[in-house]
Amino acid sequence: MKFLMFNLVVAGALVYLFTADRADVHAAADRVYEAADEIKSVARNAVGKGRRLLQGDESMPARPIPSAPQVQPQTQEKPVSEVASVPPPVKQVARKVSEPKLSLEVIRRRDEVLGNVSPSPAQPAIPEIKKGERFMSSAQRQKELFSLAEEMELLYARKISQ
């Protein structure tokens, strides 16, 4: 809403700057007020109709509903008091989704990725730093990332040009 108001203010400022005659500006403002009044009346009518619908007022005109052809029932008619105005609830049936058969290795790896189990003892969870080993400096890391990004751009360009 703020964005729309900003755009309206900017448009109004531009109109004001580029029009030399003040009477044109006042005429345009009058047209805007008239349009706003029309919009207000349409909105009030819509709100009134909505309220009447929520209150269940049947006196309001509605769209004509095409009637179905009349069919004579062959069974005894029930009294109006016994006819249910709400249809009976539908029983929901739960579907059982069959899972595809997976190898044991895939199941283990899926559990590791999802965090359901700890990783296998062969792979330590926390990497260990050996004695004398150092991390990259920030300049080295930046240089490596830049070269990686450049390689990916070249790969993309090669794939697009083929």
C-alpha positions as CSV (number, residue, x, y, z in Angstrom):
1,M,0.0,0.0,0.0
2,K,2.9,2.4,0.8
3,F,4.4,1.6,-2.6
4,L,1.1,2.5,-4.4
5,M,0.8,5.7,-2.4
6,F,4.4,6.7,-3.2
7,N,3.7,6.1,-6.9
8,L,0.6,8.3,-6.7
9,V,2.5,11.0,-5.0
10,V,5.3,10.9,-7.6
11,A,2.8,10.9,-10.4
12,G,1.0,13.9,-8.9
13,A,4.2,15.8,-8.5
14,L,5.2,15.1,-12.1
15,V,1.8,16.4,-13.3
16,Y,2.1,19.4,-11.1
17,L,5.6,20.2,-12.4
18,F,4.7,19.8,-16.1
19,T,1.4,21.6,-16.2
20,A,1.6,25.4,-16.3
21,D,-2.1,26.1,-16.0
22,R,-3.5,25.7,-12.5
23,A,-7.0,25.2,-13.7
24,D,-6.0,21.9,-15.4
25,V,-4.5,20.7,-12.1
26,H,-7.7,21.5,-10.3
27,A,-9.9,19.9,-13.0
28,A,-7.7,16.7,-12.7
29,A,-8.0,16.8,-8.9
30,D,-11.8,17.0,-9.3
31,R,-11.9,14.0,-11.6
32,V,-9.8,12.1,-9.1
33,Y,-12.2,13.0,-6.3
34,E,-15.1,11.9,-8.5
35,A,-13.4,8.6,-9.3
36,A,-12.7,8.0,-5.6
37,D,-16.3,8.6,-4.7
38,E,-17.4,6.1,-7.3
39,I,-15.0,3.5,-5.9
40,K,-16.2,4.2,-2.4
41,S,-19.9,3.6,-3.4
42,V,-19.0,0.3,-5.2
43,A,-17.0,-0.8,-2.2
44,R,-19.9,0.0,0.2
45,N,-22.3,-1.9,-2.0
46,A,-20.0,-4.9,-2.0
47,V,-19.6,-4.8,1.7
48,G,-23.3,-4.5,2.2
49,K,-24.0,-7.5,0.0
50,G,-21.3,-9.5,1.8
51,R,-22.9,-8.7,5.2
52,R,-26.4,-9.7,3.9
53,L,-24.9,-12.9,2.7
54,L,-23.3,-13.6,6.0
55,Q,-26.5,-12.8,7.9
56,G,-28.5,-15.1,5.6
57,D,-30.8,-12.4,4.1
58,E,-32.6,-14.1,1.2
59,S,-34.2,-10.9,0.0
60,M,-31.1,-9.8,-1.9
61,P,-31.2,-10.6,-5.7
62,A,-29.0,-13.6,-6.6
63,R,-27.9,-15.1,-9.8
64,P,-30.6,-17.3,-11.4
65,I,-29.7,-21.0,-10.8
66,P,-30.7,-23.3,-13.6
67,S,-33.1,-25.8,-12.3
68,A,-32.8,-29.4,-13.0
69,P,-35.5,-31.3,-14.8
70,Q,-38.2,-32.5,-12.4
71,V,-38.1,-36.2,-11.8
72,Q,-40.9,-38.0,-10.0
73,P,-39.5,-40.0,-7.2
74,Q,-40.6,-43.6,-7.1
75,T,-40.2,-43.9,-3.3
76,Q,-42.2,-42.4,-0.6
77,E,-41.3,-38.8,0.1
78,K,-39.9,-38.0,3.5
79,P,-41.4,-35.1,5.5
80,V,-39.4,-31.9,5.4
81,S,-38.3,-32.2,9.0
82,E,-36.5,-35.5,8.2
83,V,-34.6,-34.1,5.2
84,A,-31.0,-33.3,6.2
85,S,-29.9,-29.9,5.0
86,V,-26.2,-30.9,5.4
87,P,-24.9,-33.9,3.6
88,P,-23.5,-36.7,5.7
89,P,-19.7,-36.5,6.3
90,V,-17.5,-38.4,3.8
91,K,-15.4,-41.2,5.3
92,Q,-11.8,-40.6,4.6
93,V,-9.8,-43.6,3.7
94,A,-6.1,-43.6,4.5
95,R,-3.8,-44.6,1.7
96,K,-0.8,-46.6,2.5
97,V,2.1,-45.6,0.3
98,S,4.3,-48.4,-0.5
99,E,8.0,-47.5,-0.2
100,P,10.3,-48.8,-2.9
101,K,12.8,-51.5,-1.8
102,L,16.1,-49.9,-1.2
103,S,19.5,-51.4,-0.5
104,L,20.8,-51.3,3.0
105,E,23.6,-49.0,2.0
106,V,21.1,-46.4,0.7
107,I,19.0,-46.6,3.8
108,R,22.1,-46.0,6.0
109,R,23.2,-43.1,3.9
110,R,19.7,-41.6,3.9
111,D,19.6,-41.8,7.7
112,E,23.0,-40.1,8.0
113,V,21.9,-37.3,5.7
114,L,18.6,-36.8,7.5
115,G,20.4,-36.9,10.9
116,N,18.5,-39.9,12.2
117,V,21.7,-41.8,13.1
118,S,25.2,-40.8,13.9
119,P,27.8,-41.3,11.1
120,S,29.7,-44.6,10.9
121,P,32.8,-44.9,13.1
122,A,35.0,-45.1,10.0
123,Q,34.1,-41.4,9.2
124,P,34.6,-39.1,12.2
125,A,31.8,-36.6,12.7
126,I,34.2,-33.7,13.4
127,P,37.3,-33.3,11.1
128,E,40.6,-33.4,13.0
129,I,43.4,-31.0,12.3
130,K,46.8,-32.8,12.2
131,K,49.8,-31.3,14.0
132,G,51.4,-28.7,11.8
133,E,48.4,-28.4,9.4
134,R,47.0,-24.9,8.9
135,F,43.9,-23.4,7.4
136,M,44.0,-21.2,4.3
137,S,44.5,-17.5,4.8
138,S,41.6,-15.2,3.9
139,A,43.5,-14.0,0.8
140,Q,44.1,-17.6,-0.4
141,R,40.5,-18.5,0.2
142,Q,39.3,-15.5,-1.7
143,K,41.6,-16.3,-4.6
144,E,40.4,-19.9,-4.7
145,L,36.8,-18.9,-4.6
146,F,37.3,-16.4,-7.4
147,S,39.0,-19.0,-9.6
148,L,36.2,-21.5,-8.9
149,A,33.6,-18.9,-9.9
150,E,35.5,-18.1,-13.0
151,E,35.7,-21.8,-14.0
152,M,32.0,-22.1,-13.4
153,E,31.3,-19.1,-15.7
154,L,33.5,-20.5,-18.4
155,L,31.8,-23.9,-18.1
156,Y,28.4,-22.3,-18.4
157,A,29.5,-20.3,-21.5
158,R,30.9,-23.5,-23.1
159,K,27.6,-25.4,-22.5
160,I,25.5,-22.5,-23.8
161,S,27.6,-22.1,-27.0
162,Q,27.3,-25.8,-27.9
